[in-house]
């Protein structure tokens, strides 16, 4: 996967006509963080920090995935979501 294809998918994800579900967005978030930062090494947020905890969990679920695999999965997910949200 090229960086250009990943960048295009990132731009497309910001331009959906309708909002994907929270679950779909969290999956994209986790893949994006894994592709751009790598494994999650941040402290787990408190359980009452619902949004931060959900994002942390989404990223943590991608632990061990290579950056290239995460980019490929991100692009594939954006392409799939384009069909129903563009």
C-alpha positions as CSV (number, residue, x, y, z in Angstrom):
1,X,0.0,0.0,0.0
2,X,1.3,3.4,-0.9
3,X,1.3,6.4,1.4
4,X,-0.6,8.3,-1.3
5,X,-3.4,5.7,-1.3
6,X,-3.5,5.9,2.5
7,X,-3.7,9.7,2.4
8,X,-6.5,9.6,-0.1
9,X,-8.4,7.2,2.1
10,X,-7.9,9.5,5.1
11,X,-9.3,12.4,3.1
12,X,-12.2,10.3,1.9
13,X,-13.0,9.2,5.5
14,X,-13.4,12.9,6.4
15,X,-15.8,13.6,3.5
16,X,-18.5,11.0,3.9
17,X,-22.0,12.4,3.1
18,X,-23.6,10.5,6.0
19,X,-21.9,9.6,9.3
20,X,-20.8,6.0,9.8
21,X,-21.8,4.3,13.0
22,X,-19.7,4.7,16.1
23,X,-18.4,1.2,15.7
24,X,-17.3,1.8,12.2
25,X,-15.6,5.1,13.2
26,X,-13.8,3.5,16.1
27,X,-12.5,0.7,13.8
28,X,-11.1,3.4,11.5
29,X,-9.6,5.2,14.4
30,X,-7.9,2.1,15.7
31,X,-6.5,1.3,12.3
32,X,-5.4,4.9,11.7
33,X,-3.5,5.1,15.0
34,X,-1.9,1.7,14.4
35,X,-0.8,2.8,10.9
36,X,0.6,6.1,12.0
37,X,1.8,5.6,15.6
38,X,2.2,1.9,16.0
39,X,1.3,-0.2,19.1
40,X,-0.6,1.6,21.8
41,X,1.7,2.4,24.7
42,X,-0.5,5.0,26.5
43,X,-2.2,4.6,29.8
44,X,-5.7,3.2,29.8
45,X,-8.2,6.0,30.5
46,X,-10.6,5.8,33.4
47,X,-13.8,3.9,32.6
48,X,-15.9,7.0,33.1
49,X,-14.0,8.7,30.3
50,X,-16.3,7.0,27.8
51,X,-15.0,8.5,24.5
52,X,-11.3,8.3,25.5
53,X,-11.8,4.7,26.7
54,X,-13.6,3.7,23.5
55,X,-10.8,5.1,21.3
56,X,-8.1,3.5,23.5
57,X,-9.9,0.1,23.2
58,X,-10.2,0.5,19.4
59,X,-6.5,1.2,19.1
60,X,-5.5,-1.5,21.6
61,X,-7.4,-4.0,19.6
62,X,-5.0,-3.5,16.7
63,X,-1.9,-4.1,18.8
64,X,0.7,-6.2,17.0
65,X,-0.6,-5.3,13.5
66,X,2.1,-3.9,11.3
67,X,1.8,-0.4,9.9
68,X,1.4,-1.7,6.4
69,X,-1.3,-4.1,7.4
70,X,-3.1,-1.4,9.2
71,X,-2.9,1.0,6.3
72,X,-4.3,-1.8,3.9
73,X,-7.1,-2.5,6.3
74,X,-7.9,1.2,6.7
75,X,-8.1,1.7,2.9
76,X,-10.3,-1.4,2.5
77,X,-12.6,-0.2,5.3
78,X,-12.9,3.3,3.8
79,X,-13.6,1.8,0.3
80,X,-16.4,-0.4,1.8
81,X,-17.9,2.5,3.7
82,X,-17.9,4.8,0.6
83,X,-20.6,2.6,-0.9
84,X,-23.0,3.3,2.0
85,X,-22.0,6.7,3.2
86,X,-21.0,8.7,0.1
